[in-house]
Amino acid sequence: MARMLGHFPLPESAIEPHQGVATWVNPHNKCAVLLVHYTAEEERRSLTWQTQAKEGYATESAWDQEQELDFSSWQGVPVFGSFSAAYHVAKEPLMWSKRTDWPMIRGWDFGTQACVWAQLQRTLQGERLMLFTSRQTAGAFPATERKYERFEIEVTGLSLFIRECVALSDYWYPGIVEWTDIIDSSGFNRTSLKGLPASTIFQSLGLVPIPGRTQDTTVRVSAVEDWLSLFTKYGPAFQIDPQALVVIDGFSGGYHWTQLAGKKKPDKGPWSHVMDCFEYICTVFPSPKTIELRHMEQRRQQQQRLDQGRSPFESSRHRQEQSGKIDW
């Protein structure tokens, strides 16, 4: 059996001078290779450390790549590794509410126009994000892929697509007079089409679009993963209506990683449009888990600024006081 360091198979010539460390000479370029695993540090060999450290990773795959020296390709791996149809797809159609403190939300993407409908429900048990359905312009899926036809709209142009989606909103959710419309932030930039940004088209139809908070794919994916990994004693904090077929199949792997120029990126296939819509929603309405992480980061930065104004002795003493470890 081949020797392994984490998930990395060691060559036969490798020497292990210390636990968690391996070295060998690359036979092709004669360069010396030094591979270090986290178990090289004694305090990191315990199950307690590993369990606590894993809490900082959204998925098992992310942990494996970062800590277990797993350099296998991401090609074809679902973007959202925390998704489970058994947990996140509701057994019955999801209920929506007219409560004005529960925002009704539409997320929008352009190119292949797409829209996703959702609601943020604030209960005594915590916040829940409900994703109801999606629509996109026809043509993204092959003509032979008939099962997605009812989720497509046969129109050309963003204006007509918006009109159709607004009409569906009125039909599906009667009595909702206020919508939060979140669009790709690039929609506020000028386009080659008549020199107008997409946001202007929304505004001309009486809507007030707001931009997704970032174009950074890593941040957007992380925002979705935070919702997926958030559970209450009553079940998952994020759920999908069972009829939202495009979204469910996107989460299940239709929306997957691909390799471009040596970097992993979400595949811009037919599922990517509705999945982008939902990513924009999660950047504007982050999970309580994400908010807490943001607060932790803010507190850390504030502490750093305070420490910069203290002497090394004062900074050390202050941290001990905060942790309760100072011996008076």
C-alpha positions as CSV (number, residue, x, y, z in Angstrom):
1,M,0.0,0.0,0.0
2,A,1.3,3.4,-0.9
3,R,2.3,5.7,1.9
4,M,0.2,8.8,2.4
5,L,0.7,12.2,3.9
6,G,-2.8,13.4,4.5
7,H,-4.5,12.6,1.2
8,F,-1.2,12.9,-0.8
9,P,0.4,9.7,-2.1
10,L,4.1,9.8,-1.4
11,P,6.6,8.5,-4.0
12,E,8.7,5.4,-3.0
13,S,11.8,7.6,-2.7
14,A,10.2,9.9,-0.1
15,I,11.9,10.1,3.3
16,E,9.9,11.1,6.4
17,P,12.3,12.7,8.9
18,H,9.6,13.8,11.2
19,Q,5.9,13.0,11.7
20,G,3.9,15.1,9.2
21,V,6.9,15.9,7.0
22,A,8.2,14.2,3.9
23,T,10.9,15.1,1.4
24,W,12.2,13.7,-1.9
25,V,13.9,14.7,-5.1
26,N,11.7,15.3,-8.2
27,P,13.3,12.9,-10.8
28,H,12.3,15.2,-13.7
29,N,13.8,18.5,-12.7
30,K,16.0,17.3,-9.8
31,C,14.5,19.8,-7.4
32,A,14.1,18.9,-3.7
33,V,10.5,18.7,-2.5
34,L,9.4,19.4,1.1
35,L,5.8,18.5,2.0
36,V,4.4,19.5,5.4
37,H,1.1,18.3,6.9
38,Y,-0.6,19.9,9.9
39,T,0.3,16.9,12.0
40,A,3.9,18.1,12.0
41,E,2.8,20.2,15.0
42,E,2.1,18.0,18.0
43,E,-0.8,20.1,19.3
44,R,-2.6,19.7,16.0
45,R,-2.7,15.9,16.1
46,S,-5.6,15.7,18.5
47,L,-9.1,15.1,17.4
48,T,-10.2,18.1,19.5
49,W,-8.0,20.5,17.4
50,Q,-9.2,18.9,14.1
51,T,-12.9,19.2,15.1
52,Q,-12.5,22.8,16.1
53,A,-10.4,23.7,13.0
54,K,-13.0,22.1,10.7
55,E,-15.6,24.6,11.9
56,G,-13.9,27.3,9.9
57,Y,-14.5,25.4,6.6
58,A,-17.7,25.5,4.7
59,T,-17.3,22.0,3.2
60,E,-15.4,18.8,3.7
61,S,-13.8,19.3,0.2
62,A,-12.5,22.7,1.3
63,W,-10.9,21.2,4.4
64,D,-9.4,18.3,2.3
65,Q,-7.8,20.7,-0.2
66,E,-6.5,23.2,2.4
67,Q,-5.4,20.9,5.2
68,E,-5.2,17.3,3.9
69,L,-3.0,18.0,0.8
70,D,-5.7,16.9,-1.6
71,F,-4.7,18.4,-4.9
72,S,-7.2,16.5,-7.0
73,S,-9.2,18.5,-9.7
74,W,-12.4,20.3,-8.8
75,Q,-13.7,19.6,-12.3
76,G,-17.4,18.5,-12.0
77,V,-17.7,18.9,-8.2
78,P,-20.9,20.6,-7.1
79,V,-20.3,24.2,-6.2
80,F,-22.3,23.9,-2.9
81,G,-20.9,20.9,-1.1
82,S,-23.1,21.5,1.9
83,F,-26.3,20.9,0.0
84,S,-28.4,17.9,0.7
85,A,-31.7,17.3,-1.1
86,A,-32.9,15.2,1.9
87,Y,-32.5,18.2,4.2
88,H,-32.9,21.3,2.0
89,V,-35.7,20.3,-0.3
90,A,-39.0,20.6,1.6
91,K,-41.4,17.7,1.6
92,E,-44.4,19.9,1.0
93,P,-44.8,23.2,-0.9
94,L,-43.4,26.1,1.0
95,M,-45.8,28.7,2.5
96,W,-45.3,32.4,2.0
97,S,-46.6,35.2,4.1
98,K,-47.9,38.8,3.6
99,R,-46.1,39.9,6.8
100,T,-44.4,43.2,5.9
101,D,-41.5,42.3,8.2
102,W,-40.8,39.2,6.1
103,P,-39.2,40.5,2.9
104,M,-40.4,39.1,-0.4
105,I,-37.3,39.0,-2.6
106,R,-36.5,38.6,-6.3
107,G,-33.0,38.0,-7.5
108,W,-32.1,38.8,-11.1
109,D,-29.3,38.0,-13.6
110,F,-28.7,39.2,-17.1
111,G,-27.4,37.7,-20.4
112,T,-29.7,34.7,-20.2
113,Q,-32.2,36.6,-18.1
114,A,-33.1,34.8,-14.9
115,C,-35.2,35.5,-11.8
116,V,-35.5,33.7,-8.5
117,W,-38.3,34.2,-5.9
118,A,-37.6,33.9,-2.2
119,Q,-38.7,35.1,1.3
120,L,-36.8,35.8,4.5
121,Q,-39.0,34.7,7.3
122,R,-38.1,35.9,10.8
123,T,-39.5,33.6,13.5
124,L,-38.9,33.1,17.2
125,Q,-36.8,30.1,16.2
126,G,-34.6,32.3,14.1
127,E,-34.4,33.5,10.5
128,R,-35.3,31.1,7.6
129,L,-34.7,31.7,3.9
130,M,-37.3,30.1,1.7
131,L,-36.6,29.7,-2.0
132,F,-39.8,29.2,-4.0
133,T,-39.1,29.0,-7.7
134,S,-37.2,30.4,-10.7
135,R,-37.7,31.4,-14.3
136,Q,-35.2,32.2,-17.1
137,T,-35.4,33.0,-20.8
138,A,-35.6,30.0,-23.1
139,G,-32.5,28.7,-24.9
140,A,-30.1,28.0,-22.0
141,F,-30.9,24.3,-22.0
142,P,-30.8,22.0,-25.0
143,A,-34.1,21.6,-26.9
144,T,-34.0,17.9,-25.9
145,E,-34.1,18.9,-22.2
146,R,-37.9,19.1,-21.9
147,K,-38.3,18.8,-18.2
148,Y,-37.2,22.5,-17.7
149,E,-39.6,24.0,-20.3
150,R,-42.2,25.2,-17.7
151,F,-39.4,27.2,-16.0
152,E,-38.6,29.1,-19.2
153,I,-40.1,32.2,-20.6
154,E,-40.2,32.7,-24.4
155,V,-39.4,36.4,-24.6
156,T,-36.5,38.5,-26.0
157,G,-35.0,41.4,-24.2
158,L,-34.7,42.3,-20.5
159,S,-37.8,44.6,-20.4
160,L,-40.2,42.0,-21.6
161,F,-38.7,39.4,-19.2
162,I,-39.1,41.8,-16.2
163,R,-42.7,42.4,-17.2
164,E,-43.5,38.7,-17.4
165,C,-41.8,38.0,-14.0
166,V,-43.7,40.9,-12.4
167,A,-47.0,39.6,-13.8
168,L,-46.1,36.1,-12.4
169,S,-45.3,37.7,-9.0
170,D,-48.8,39.3,-8.9
171,Y,-50.4,36.0,-9.8
172,W,-48.5,33.8,-7.4
173,Y,-48.3,36.2,-4.5
174,P,-51.4,38.3,-4.5
175,G,-51.4,41.2,-2.1
176,I,-47.6,41.6,-1.9
177,V,-47.1,45.3,-2.7
178,E,-43.4,45.6,-1.8
179,W,-40.6,43.5,-3.4
180,T,-36.9,43.7,-2.8
181,D,-35.3,43.3,-6.2
182,I,-31.6,42.4,-6.1
183,I,-29.7,42.4,-9.4
184,D,-26.2,41.7,-10.6
185,S,-24.2,44.8,-9.6
186,S,-22.9,45.0,-13.1
187,G,-26.4,46.1,-14.0
188,F,-25.6,49.5,-12.7
189,N,-22.8,50.0,-15.2
190,R,-23.3,51.3,-18.7
191,T,-23.8,48.7,-21.4
192,S,-23.2,48.6,-25.2
193,L,-27.0,48.4,-25.7
194,K,-28.1,52.0,-26.1
195,G,-25.5,52.9,-23.5
196,L,-28.0,52.3,-20.7
197,P,-27.4,50.3,-17.5
198,A,-29.9,47.4,-16.9
199,S,-30.9,49.2,-13.6
200,T,-32.5,51.9,-15.7
201,I,-34.8,49.4,-17.3
202,F,-36.0,48.2,-13.9
203,Q,-36.5,51.8,-12.8
204,S,-38.5,52.6,-15.9
205,L,-40.9,49.8,-15.0
206,G,-41.4,51.1,-11.5
207,L,-39.0,48.8,-9.7
208,V,-36.2,49.9,-7.3
209,P,-33.3,47.5,-7.9
210,I,-30.4,47.2,-5.4
211,P,-27.1,45.6,-6.3
212,G,-25.7,42.3,-5.0
213,R,-23.0,43.2,-2.5
214,T,-20.0,41.7,-4.5
215,Q,-18.8,40.1,-7.7
216,D,-16.3,38.0,-5.7
217,T,-17.3,34.4,-6.4
218,T,-15.6,33.1,-3.2
219,V,-17.6,35.5,-1.1
220,R,-20.9,34.8,-2.9
221,V,-20.5,31.0,-2.6
222,S,-19.5,31.3,1.1
223,A,-22.7,33.4,1.7
224,V,-24.8,30.5,0.3
225,E,-22.9,27.9,2.1
226,D,-23.5,29.7,5.4
227,W,-27.3,29.4,4.8
228,L,-26.9,25.7,3.8
229,S,-24.9,24.9,7.0
230,L,-27.3,26.7,9.4
231,F,-29.7,24.4,11.3
232,T,-32.1,25.1,14.1
233,K,-33.7,22.6,16.4
234,Y,-36.7,22.7,14.0
235,G,-34.7,21.8,10.9
236,P,-32.6,23.6,8.2
237,A,-32.7,27.4,8.1
238,F,-32.8,27.3,4.3
239,Q,-35.3,25.3,2.3
240,I,-36.3,24.9,-1.4
241,D,-39.8,24.3,-2.6
242,P,-40.0,20.8,-4.1
243,Q,-41.3,22.1,-7.4
244,A,-38.3,24.4,-8.0
245,L,-36.6,21.8,-10.3
246,V,-34.0,24.0,-12.0
247,V,-32.8,25.3,-8.6
248,I,-32.7,21.8,-7.1
249,D,-30.8,20.3,-10.0
250,G,-28.4,23.3,-9.9
251,F,-27.6,22.7,-6.2
252,S,-27.3,18.9,-6.9
253,G,-24.4,19.4,-9.3
254,G,-25.8,21.0,-12.5
255,Y,-23.9,24.1,-11.1
256,H,-20.4,22.7,-10.6
257,W,-16.8,23.7,-10.6
258,T,-14.6,23.8,-13.7
259,Q,-10.9,24.4,-14.2
260,L,-9.9,27.5,-16.1
261,A,-6.3,28.6,-16.4
262,G,-5.5,26.3,-13.4
263,K,-8.1,27.9,-11.2
264,K,-11.5,26.5,-10.1
265,K,-14.5,28.6,-11.1
266,P,-18.2,27.8,-11.3
267,D,-19.2,26.5,-14.7
268,K,-21.2,29.0,-16.7
269,G,-23.6,26.4,-17.9
270,P,-27.4,26.6,-18.1
271,W,-27.9,26.3,-14.3
272,S,-25.5,29.2,-13.5
273,H,-28.0,32.0,-14.2
274,V,-30.6,31.1,-11.5
275,M,-27.8,30.1,-9.1
276,D,-26.2,33.5,-9.6
277,C,-29.5,35.1,-8.7
278,F,-29.6,33.3,-5.4
279,E,-26.0,34.2,-4.7
280,Y,-26.9,37.9,-5.0
281,I,-29.8,37.4,-2.6
282,C,-27.5,35.8,0.0
283,T,-25.0,38.7,-0.2
284,V,-27.8,41.2,0.7
285,F,-29.6,38.9,3.2
286,P,-26.7,37.0,4.8
287,S,-27.4,34.2,7.3
288,P,-27.1,34.9,11.0
289,K,-24.0,32.7,10.9
290,T,-22.4,35.0,8.3
291,I,-23.4,38.1,10.4
292,E,-21.8,36.6,13.5
293,L,-18.6,35.9,11.6
294,R,-18.6,39.5,10.4
295,H,-19.0,40.7,14.0
296,M,-16.1,38.5,15.0
297,E,-13.9,40.0,12.3
298,Q,-14.9,43.5,13.3
299,R,-14.0,42.8,16.9
300,R,-10.7,41.4,15.9
301,Q,-9.9,44.4,13.8
302,Q,-10.9,46.8,16.6
303,Q,-8.7,44.8,19.0
304,Q,-5.8,45.1,16.6
305,R,-6.3,48.9,16.4
306,L,-6.4,49.1,20.2
307,D,-3.2,47.0,20.5
308,Q,-1.4,49.2,18.1
309,G,-1.7,52.0,20.7
310,R,-0.4,49.9,23.6
311,S,3.0,48.7,24.5
312,P,3.7,45.0,24.0
313,F,3.4,44.4,27.8
314,E,0.0,46.2,27.9
315,S,-1.3,44.3,24.8
316,S,-0.4,41.0,26.3
317,R,-1.9,41.9,29.7
318,H,-5.1,43.1,28.0
319,R,-5.5,39.8,26.1
320,Q,-5.0,37.8,29.2
321,E,-7.7,39.9,31.0
322,Q,-10.1,39.3,28.2
323,S,-9.5,35.6,28.3
324,G,-9.7,35.4,32.1
325,K,-6.3,33.9,32.3
326,I,-4.5,36.6,34.1
327,D,-3.4,35.8,37.6
328,W,-4.1,38.6,40.0
